[in-house]
């Protein structure tokens, strides 16, 4: 019996590995197909910019990840708007999510609850702001809201367009599937701005950000050479094991690691306990297909040295080898870590420079970008 159980577990692990490999290949192929698709697609004229009333905006936010949204974004939004946000029927935060393969169930639960919440609001929102995809909320849901509340603007923050603009090669269920109902898209992938514009939708490049009240320097001992926060999957395990095998003192937190997920309240302290904080910016199981991550801003805001995969959008903000460190692969990562750990003066210099740049990329700055798109605040 024990032998059979072991074989089952092993087969499940093998199946998961195969699935992850196939999924990664599909996503990489899909990205290149999208790029080529928009090279050939004739450009349509974007919708005209919409500017509305000058009163304090009433905003309703539909998010998903509570730790992510409450790490500074919602706080900054609440400072300058009349804010309310989506909760489930039991009062817990964020949208229902049963996975991309359960699209109908997601849409039914989220659509009904969103319509109920909006109906019950005495003052209707000027803006419905989301961080979502078609498979989670449904285009038909947003089109119904447009009919019920014609003066309400709808905007989406698209944080994963490099791999979820389309989903499994479908143009309809990713973030692009919401386009017909959107007044504006704020995308963290700069090349996606052109994709939206060619579909006749307003879009802006919208880098991620951080919050100085959540992440900031602490005067505590640095007890780890390298620290990492994130789930254990794909190339992450390979890179960290490569460092460990070379004798680097590494500590990792997240689903799959021995100490599990680190609470948000402890993350800033952990960053400050590390000489270098490692980032792995690859998408799914890919080794060189990257996207912008929240850590790209949270670690610099904590005043600590951050080493991650090269990403063109992140490199537009942070200067390599001055405010951030970029690596190409596991060997390059180990080489950079070994070199920088031998020179404390260089680490201190990067710490000083990176926090200055991070302080220019706060959630308050990003929220102003959103509001300036819709409101004349003169």
C-alpha positions in Angstrom: 0.0 0.0 0.0 2.8 2.4 0.9 4.6 1.6 -2.3 1.4 2.4 -4.3 1.0 5.8 -2.5 4.6 6.7 -3.3 4.1 5.9 -6.9 1.0 8.0 -7.0 2.7 11.0 -5.5 5.6 10.5 -7.9 3.3 10.3 -10.9 1.4 13.5 -9.7 4.7 15.3 -9.4 5.8 14.2 -12.9 2.4 15.2 -14.3 2.7 18.6 -12.7 6.2 19.1 -14.0 5.1 18.2 -17.5 2.1 20.5 -17.2 4.3 23.4 -16.1 6.7 22.8 -19.0 3.9 22.8 -21.5 2.2 25.8 -20.0 5.5 27.8 -20.2 6.0 26.9 -23.8 2.5 27.9 -24.7 2.9 31.3 -22.9 6.2 32.0 -24.6 4.7 31.1 -28.0 1.6 33.1 -27.3 3.7 36.2 -26.5 5.6 36.1 -29.8 2.4 35.5 -31.7 0.8 38.6 -30.1 3.8 40.7 -30.9 3.7 39.6 -34.6 -0.1 40.0 -34.7 0.2 43.7 -33.7 3.1 44.4 -36.1 0.7 43.5 -38.9 -2.5 45.0 -37.4 -3.5 48.4 -38.7 -3.6 51.1 -36.0 -7.0 52.3 -34.9 -7.5 55.8 -33.4 -7.7 55.6 -29.6 -10.8 56.8 -27.9 -10.6 60.5 -26.9 -9.4 61.1 -23.4 -12.3 61.6 -20.9 -12.1 64.2 -18.2 -15.0 64.5 -15.8 -16.0 66.4 -12.6 -13.5 68.1 -10.3 -14.9 66.8 -7.0 -13.2 64.2 -4.9 -13.5 61.1 -7.1 -15.7 58.2 -5.9 -13.9 55.0 -6.7 -14.9 51.4 -6.4 -11.9 48.9 -6.6 -12.2 45.3 -7.6 -9.0 43.5 -6.6 -7.9 40.0 -5.8 -4.7 39.6 -3.7 -5.3 41.2 -0.3 -1.6 41.2 0.7 -0.7 42.8 -2.6 -3.4 45.5 -2.6 -3.0 46.4 1.0 0.7 46.8 0.9 0.3 50.5 0.0 -1.9 50.7 -3.1 -5.3 50.9 -1.4 -3.9 53.2 1.3 -2.7 55.7 -1.3 -6.0 55.4 -3.2 -8.0 56.1 -0.1 -6.0 59.2 0.7 -7.3 61.0 -2.4 -10.6 59.4 -3.2 -13.8 58.3 -1.6 -12.9 54.6 -1.8 -14.9 51.4 -1.4 -13.9 48.0 -2.6 -15.1 44.5 -3.6 -15.7 42.0 -0.8 -17.2 38.5 -1.0 -20.6 37.7 0.5 -18.9 36.7 3.7 -17.2 40.1 3.9 -13.7 38.8 3.1 -11.5 40.8 0.7 -11.2 40.4 -3.0 -12.8 38.7 -6.0 -13.8 35.0 -6.1 -11.2 33.0 -8.0 -11.6 29.3 -9.0 -8.9 29.4 -11.6 -8.9 30.2 -15.3 -10.5 26.9 -16.2 -13.6 27.7 -14.1 -14.5 30.9 -16.0 -18.2 30.5 -15.8 -18.2 30.0 -12.0 -15.9 33.0 -11.5 -18.0 35.3 -13.7 -21.3 34.2 -12.0 -20.0 34.7 -8.5 -18.1 38.0 -9.1 -20.6 39.4 -11.6 -23.6 38.9 -9.2 -21.7 40.3 -6.2 -20.3 43.3 -8.0 -23.8 44.3 -9.3 -25.2 43.9 -5.8 -22.5 46.0 -4.2 -22.9 48.8 -6.8 -26.7 48.7 -6.5 -26.5 49.1 -2.7 -24.2 52.1 -2.9 -26.0 55.4 -2.1 -23.4 57.4 -4.1 -22.5 55.6 -7.3 -18.8 55.5 -8.3 -17.3 57.8 -10.8 -14.8 55.1 -11.6 -14.8 51.3 -11.4 -11.1 50.4 -11.1 -10.1 46.8 -11.4 -7.1 44.5 -11.5 -8.8 41.6 -13.4 -9.2 39.5 -16.5 -12.2 38.5 -18.6 -12.1 35.0 -17.2 -12.7 36.4 -13.7 -15.3 39.1 -14.2 -16.7 38.7 -17.7 -17.1 41.2 -20.5 -20.9 40.9 -20.3 -20.8 41.9 -16.7 -19.0 45.2 -17.5 -21.2 45.9 -20.5 -24.3 45.5 -18.2 -22.7 47.9 -15.7 -22.2 50.4 -18.6 -25.9 50.3 -19.4 -27.0 50.6 -15.8 -24.5 53.4 -15.0 -23.6 55.2 -18.2 -21.6 57.9 -16.5 -19.4 55.4 -14.6 -15.9 55.0 -16.1 -14.3 51.6 -16.1 -10.5 51.1 -16.1 -8.3 48.0 -15.6 -4.8 47.7 -14.2 -3.2 44.9 -16.2 -0.2 43.5 -14.3 0.5 40.4 -16.4 0.0 41.3 -20.0 3.0 39.5 -21.2 1.4 36.2 -20.3 -2.3 37.0 -19.8 -3.3 39.5 -22.5 -4.4 36.4 -24.2 -5.0 33.2 -22.2 -4.0 29.9 -23.8 -4.0 31.6 -27.2 -7.6 32.9 -26.7 -8.0 36.6 -27.4 -11.3 36.7 -25.5 -10.6 35.5 -21.9 -7.4 37.3 -21.0 -7.1 41.0 -20.1 -7.7 41.9 -23.8 -11.1 40.3 -23.6 -12.3 43.3 -21.5 -11.3 46.0 -24.0 -14.8 46.7 -25.4 -16.0 47.8 -22.0 -12.9 49.8 -20.9 -12.3 53.5 -20.9 -8.6 53.1 -20.1 -6.0 50.4 -19.3 -3.0 50.9 -17.1 -0.5 48.1 -18.1 2.8 47.2 -16.4 4.1 45.9 -19.8 5.2 48.9 -21.9 4.9 47.1 -25.2 1.3 46.3 -24.5 0.3 50.0 -24.7 0.5 49.7 -28.5 -1.6 46.5 -28.4 -4.4 48.2 -26.7 -4.1 51.3 -28.8 -4.3 49.2 -32.0 -7.6 47.8 -30.6 -8.9 51.4 -30.1 -8.5 51.4 -26.4 -6.7 54.1 -24.4 -3.7 52.7 -22.5 -0.8 53.9 -20.4 2.4 52.3 -19.2 1.9 51.9 -15.5 5.0 50.7 -13.5 4.5 49.1 -10.2 5.4 50.9 -7.0 5.9 50.7 -3.2 5.0 52.4 0.1 7.6 53.9 2.4 5.3 53.3 5.4 5.4 49.6 4.7 9.0 49.2 3.4 11.8 51.2 4.9 15.4 50.8 6.2 15.9 49.3 9.7 19.1 49.5 11.8 19.4 45.7 12.4 22.1 43.1 11.8 22.3 41.5 8.3 22.3 37.9 9.2 21.8 36.4 5.7 23.9 36.7 2.6 20.9 36.4 0.3 17.2 36.4 1.0 14.3 35.5 -1.2 10.5 35.8 -0.8 8.3 33.9 -3.3 6.8 30.5 -4.0 9.1 27.6 -4.8 8.6 26.7 -8.5 10.3 26.7 -11.8 13.8 28.2 -12.1 13.6 29.7 -8.6 14.6 26.4 -6.9 17.5 25.9 -9.3 19.0 29.4 -8.7 18.7 29.2 -5.0 20.1 25.7 -4.8 23.0 26.9 -7.0 23.8 29.6 -4.4 23.5 27.2 -1.5 25.8 24.7 -3.2 28.4 27.4 -3.5 28.3 28.1 0.3 26.2 31.2 0.2 24.0 31.7 3.3 20.5 31.8 1.7 17.1 32.1 3.4 13.9 31.7 1.4 10.3 32.1 2.4 7.2 31.3 0.4 4.9 28.4 -0.5 6.9 25.3 -1.0 10.0 26.4 1.1 10.5 24.8 4.5 9.4 27.9 6.5 6.4 28.6 4.4 5.0 32.0 3.4 6.2 35.1 5.2 3.6 37.5 6.6 3.6 41.0 5.0 4.2 42.4 8.5 7.5 40.6 8.7 8.7 41.1 5.1 10.4 44.5 5.6 12.3 43.2 8.6 13.5 40.2 6.6 14.7 42.3 3.7 16.7 44.4 6.2 18.3 41.2 7.6 19.8 40.4 4.1 22.9 41.7 2.5 21.3 41.0 -0.9 17.7 40.3 -1.7 17.2 38.0 -4.7 14.4 38.5 -7.2 13.4 36.0 -9.9 11.4 37.9 -12.5 10.8 35.1 -14.9 7.3 34.1 -15.9 6.1 30.6 -14.9 8.9 28.1 -15.6 10.7 30.2 -18.2 14.4 31.0 -17.7 14.5 34.2 -19.7 11.0 35.5 -20.3 10.4 38.1 -17.6 7.9 40.6 -16.2 7.9 43.4 -13.7 7.3 42.3 -10.0 6.3 44.2 -6.9 9.6 43.1 -5.3 11.3 45.3 -7.9 10.1 48.3 -5.9 9.5 46.9 -2.4 13.1 45.8 -1.9 14.6 49.2 -3.1 12.1 51.0 -0.9 13.4 49.0 2.1 16.8 50.4 1.3 18.4 47.1 0.4 20.4 45.7 -2.5 18.2 43.9 -5.0 19.5 41.4 -7.6 17.0 40.1 -10.2 16.6 39.0 -13.8 17.1 41.7 -16.4 13.8 43.2 -17.4 13.6 46.1 -19.9 10.7 47.9 -18.1 12.4 47.7 -14.7 15.7 48.9 -16.3 13.8 52.0 -17.5 13.5 53.0 -13.8 16.5 51.6 -12.0 20.1 52.0 -13.2 22.0 48.7 -13.4 24.9 48.3 -11.0 24.0 51.6 -9.3 20.5 51.3 -8.1 19.8 47.6 -8.9 21.7 44.5 -10.0 20.6 42.4 -12.9 21.7 38.8 -13.7 21.3 36.6 -16.8 21.2 33.0 -15.4 22.1 31.0 -12.3 25.9 31.2 -12.9 25.8 34.9 -13.5 23.7 35.3 -10.3 26.3 33.4 -8.3 29.1 35.4 -9.8 27.5 38.8 -8.9 26.6 37.7 -5.4 30.1 36.4 -4.7 31.6 39.6 -6.1 29.3 42.1 -4.2 29.6 40.2 -0.9 33.3 40.9 -1.0 32.8 44.7 -1.3 30.7 46.2 1.5 31.3 49.7 0.2 29.6 48.8 -3.0 26.7 47.4 -1.2 26.3 50.5 0.9 26.5 52.7 -2.2 23.7 50.7 -3.9 21.6 50.9 -0.8 21.8 54.7 -0.7 21.0 55.1 -4.4 18.2 52.6 -4.7 16.1 54.0 -1.9 16.3 57.5 -3.5 15.0 56.1 -6.7 12.3 54.1 -5.0 11.0 57.2 -3.2 10.2 58.7 -6.6 8.1 55.6 -7.5 5.5 55.5 -4.7 1.9 54.4 -4.9 0.9 58.1 -4.4 2.7 58.9 -7.7 1.0 56.0 -9.5 -2.5 57.0 -8.1 -2.0 60.5 -9.4 -1.2 59.1 -12.8 -4.6 57.3 -12.7 -6.5 60.3 -11.5 -4.9 62.7 -13.9 -6.1 60.5 -16.7 -9.7 61.2 -15.8 -10.0 64.2 -13.6 -9.0 67.8 -14.2 -7.7 68.7 -10.7 -6.9 72.3 -11.4 
